[in-house]
Amino acid sequence: MPGIKELAAGATKIRMEYTTLPNGAQIEALQQGGAKMHECNVAMRLLGYEPKDIFPFSRVVVSGVGAVIDFEKSGYLPITP
């Protein structure tokens, strides 16, 4: 995945201090409003992350793609930017 390491450089420290991110307030509001956040274990391993590196309220799933498929089967609709 070309460029992904550069994109994620320093993210571990930033993720642990998500409230200081430019969109930290929005992340906090979404989480407090009931939004659930999931991290792909495959991507985490590729980037060298461990569960301690993610948002404290985020859940690690085996595969992000698999989780999206499971959510869609349960009636959720995907959101694409």
trRosetta pair geometry for C-beta under 8 A, 3 or more apart (Angstrom, degrees):
i j d omega theta_ij theta_ji phi_ij phi_ji
1 4 4.0 13 120 -5 116 136
1 5 8.0 134 88 -24 93 73
1 46 6.9 63 17 156 130 142
3 6 5.4 -59 -158 41 55 112
3 7 5.9 58 147 -26 80 105
4 7 5.4 -53 -147 36 35 116
4 8 6.2 19 159 -7 68 111
4 46 7.6 9 108 126 145 119
4 47 6.8 -103 138 -90 110 104
5 8 6.1 -68 -146 47 27 100
5 9 6.7 56 149 -59 63 85
5 47 6.9 174 -102 -129 63 77
6 9 5.6 -21 -154 -19 35 118
8 11 4.6 -61 -167 -1 69 135
8 47 5.2 -30 103 -153 171 131
10 13 5.8 -46 -173 37 72 108
10 14 6.1 68 134 -18 84 109
11 14 5.3 -64 -145 46 41 112
11 15 5.6 44 158 -28 77 106
11 49 8.0 -48 92 -85 114 120
11 53 7.9 69 110 169 87 114
12 15 6.0 -53 -144 32 24 110
12 16 6.8 22 157 -17 59 105
12 49 6.8 -178 -91 -113 96 87
12 53 4.6 -60 -130 -144 90 113
13 16 6.1 -59 -156 33 31 109
13 17 6.8 -5 157 13 64 110
14 17 6.3 -81 -153 57 31 88
14 18 7.4 73 149 -88 65 52
14 20 7.8 -120 -147 76 68 99
14 21 6.3 79 178 -82 101 102
15 18 6.0 6 -160 -66 41 93
15 53 5.9 64 75 164 140 69
15 54 6.1 -66 165 -131 141 29
15 55 6.3 -106 -175 -58 94 61
16 53 7.2 -73 -55 -146 94 47
17 20 4.7 -6 146 23 106 116
17 21 7.6 143 109 -35 72 78
18 21 5.4 -31 -162 1 52 120
18 24 5.2 152 147 -125 63 94
18 27 5.6 -87 163 92 123 151
18 28 7.6 155 115 -57 108 85
18 55 5.7 22 -40 -109 155 96
19 24 4.4 115 -151 171 24 136
19 25 7.7 66 -151 -67 67 53
19 28 6.4 47 -106 -58 84 130
20 24 5.9 100 34 -43 16 160
21 24 4.0 134 52 -53 78 91
21 27 7.0 41 64 5 129 136
23 26 4.7 -44 -175 40 83 118
23 27 5.9 91 125 -27 85 94
24 27 5.6 -53 -146 36 33 112
24 28 6.2 35 155 -19 66 106
25 28 5.7 -53 -148 37 31 113
25 29 6.2 31 153 -19 65 107
26 29 5.6 -53 -143 37 32 111
26 30 6.3 34 156 -20 65 104
27 30 5.9 -54 -149 36 29 111
27 31 6.4 26 154 -17 63 109
27 55 7.4 -137 169 -113 130 146
28 31 5.8 -59 -149 38 28 110
28 32 6.2 21 157 -13 66 110
29 32 5.9 -57 -142 42 29 107
29 33 6.0 27 157 -18 64 113
30 33 5.7 -63 -146 41 27 110
30 35 3.9 -27 167 29 91 145
30 37 7.9 83 115 -54 120 109
31 35 5.9 -73 -81 62 34 90
31 37 6.9 -42 -93 -10 95 117
31 55 7.8 -144 -85 160 143 140
31 57 5.1 87 -152 90 132 158
36 59 7.0 -10 180 12 102 119
37 55 6.1 19 89 60 146 141
37 57 6.6 78 38 104 111 86
37 58 4.3 -58 100 -109 106 87
37 59 7.1 149 88 19 55 71
38 58 6.6 160 -99 -169 16 85
38 59 5.2 -31 -109 71 72 87
38 60 7.4 120 -164 -119 69 13
38 61 4.8 19 -176 -13 121 118
38 64 7.1 152 116 -117 108 76
38 67 5.6 -153 134 161 158 163
39 43 7.4 -122 177 69 77 109
39 44 5.8 63 149 -57 114 122
39 49 7.8 -95 171 109 140 144
39 54 4.9 -93 -36 -120 159 152
39 55 8.0 165 -46 28 121 86
39 58 5.2 65 -24 150 105 127
39 59 7.1 -176 20 88 77 35
39 60 5.1 -36 70 -104 98 62
39 61 7.0 164 71 19 42 73
39 64 7.7 -61 168 -80 27 103
40 43 4.1 65 85 15 113 108
40 44 6.5 180 92 -14 57 85
40 61 6.3 -34 -104 68 46 90
40 63 6.2 16 -147 -161 95 31
40 64 3.1 -49 -81 -38 121 106
40 65 7.7 50 -119 -8 131 62
40 67 7.4 -140 -93 14 79 127
41 44 5.4 -53 -144 37 33 116
41 45 6.4 33 158 -20 66 103
41 60 5.3 77 -74 175 91 104
41 61 6.4 -132 -14 89 93 38
41 62 5.4 -41 29 -139 132 27
41 63 7.0 -59 44 -63 91 39
42 45 6.1 -57 -154 34 27 107
42 46 6.5 26 151 -18 63 108
42 62 7.7 46 -33 155 89 51
42 63 5.6 33 -14 -113 123 71
42 64 7.0 -107 40 4 104 89
43 46 5.6 -55 -147 37 34 113
43 47 6.1 15 160 -4 68 112
43 64 6.4 16 -6 -15 122 131
44 47 6.2 -71 -146 48 26 98
44 49 4.1 -88 -157 70 83 107
44 50 7.4 129 167 -77 118 15
44 51 7.9 42 178 -67 158 50
44 53 7.7 154 -150 65 107 120
44 54 7.4 -51 -108 -56 129 120
44 60 6.8 -37 -5 -132 158 113
45 48 7.6 43 -173 -70 29 26
45 49 7.6 -83 -56 51 24 70
49 53 4.4 -129 -156 72 91 143
49 54 6.7 78 166 -53 132 87
50 53 5.3 105 54 -5 62 105
51 54 6.2 -56 -158 21 43 109
51 60 5.5 -79 -104 -32 97 141
54 58 4.6 -97 147 71 119 131
54 60 7.0 158 18 -68 158 91
55 58 4.0 92 62 -15 97 112
61 64 6.4 118 76 -84 117 45
61 66 7.1 -161 149 77 117 97
61 67 4.2 29 150 -65 165 135
62 66 6.2 -22 81 63 98 143
62 67 7.7 155 48 -49 68 95
63 66 3.7 74 76 11 111 112
63 67 6.5 -177 89 -13 57 81
64 67 5.6 -54 -148 34 31 112
64 68 6.5 33 154 -20 65 102
65 68 5.8 -52 -151 33 32 112
65 69 6.6 32 151 -17 64 105
66 69 5.7 -54 -150 36 33 112
66 70 6.3 34 152 -19 66 106
67 70 5.6 -53 -148 37 33 113
67 71 6.3 34 154 -20 66 104
68 71 5.7 -54 -148 36 31 111
68 72 6.4 31 153 -19 64 106
68 78 6.3 40 -166 -101 111 111
69 72 5.7 -54 -148 36 31 111
69 73 6.4 32 153 -19 64 105
70 73 5.7 -55 -149 36 31 112
70 74 6.5 26 152 -16 64 109
71 74 5.6 -62 -151 40 33 110
71 76 4.0 -36 162 47 95 139
71 78 7.9 114 94 -78 117 71
72 75 7.8 151 -175 14 29 8
72 76 5.9 -83 -82 70 37 80
72 77 7.4 68 -117 -109 77 27
72 78 6.4 -15 -82 -42 111 94
